[in-house]
């Protein structure tokens, strides 16, 4: 949700703010998107680990 709001507001920020403030805004947007991607990746890895059968248990 935060990334969507930031993406929607980006054109306004780039038009109205100074160069340094716009650069900081873009940096925060990139960091937010990177954080969301990391959380999604971690969730996918955890789901894959939960589905993997235990190889330590010998088959009977």
For each residue, the residues with C-beta under 8 A, 3 or more apart:
1: 4 5
2: 5 6 32
3: 6 7 29 32 33 36
4: 1 7 8
5: 1 2 8 9
6: 2 3 9 10 25 28 29 32
7: 3 4 10 29
8: 4 5
9: 5 6 12 13
10: 6 7 13 14 25 26 29
11: 14 15
12: 9 15 16
13: 9 10 16 17 21 22 25
14: 10 11 17 22 25
15: 11 12
16: 12 13
17: 13 14 21 22 25
18: 21 22
19: 22 23
20: 23 24
21: 13 17 18 24 25
22: 13 14 17 18 19 25 26
23: 19 20 26 27
24: 20 21 27 28
25: 6 10 13 14 17 21 22 28 29
26: 10 22 23 29 30
27: 23 24 30 31
28: 6 24 25 31 32
29: 3 6 7 10 25 26 32 33
30: 26 27 33 34
31: 27 28 34 35
32: 2 3 6 28 29 35 36
33: 3 29 30 36 37
34: 30 31 37 38
35: 31 32 38 39
36: 3 32 33 39 40
37: 33 34 40 41
38: 34 35 41 42
39: 35 36 42 43
40: 36 37 43 44
41: 37 38 44 45
42: 38 39 45 46
43: 39 40 46 47
44: 40 41 47 48
45: 41 42 48 49
46: 42 43 49 50
47: 43 44 50 51
48: 44 45 51 52
49: 45 46 52
50: 46 47
51: 47 48
52: 48 49 55
53:
54: 57
55: 52
56:
57: 54
58:
59:
60:
